Amino acid sequence: MWCPKHRPNGITRADREVRKSEDLLKRDFKSREPLKKCITDITEIKARDGKLYVSAIFDCFDAAVLGMAMDTNMKAVLCERTLTNVLLTMRPLTENGEWGAKQKKIYDLDENGEKIPVIDKKTG
């Protein structure tokens, strides 16, 4: 049997004992509506001082990054921070530290076609 001369540096290890998750997307990464189908991934980046792990959540509607976080380890806190960043971009925090109501973001376009947020006078 042929074996590689070196062990790969990947972070994923095959485990035949683990039950495979159901493939809910069936490799269909397109969506007709925003926020109906979102995906996530964690990427390892080799840096001079060690490794960094970047966690991101993407919307399959337009491939927009909904939230992202980076850390020096791949523990649950990294994923929690990524989800918190998604919520912070979609829902404000109230003065008492609870999540506020969702706000629809409205944009105008400038002379270059760039999006400019329109501030709602009622909600700020």
Secondary structure, DSSP 8 states (H G I E B T S, - for coil): ----SS----S----TTS-----SSTT----SSTTSSEEEEEEEEEETTEEEEEEEEEETTT--EEEEEEESS-SHHHHHHHHHHHHHHHS-B-TTSSB-------EEE-TTS-EEE---TTT-
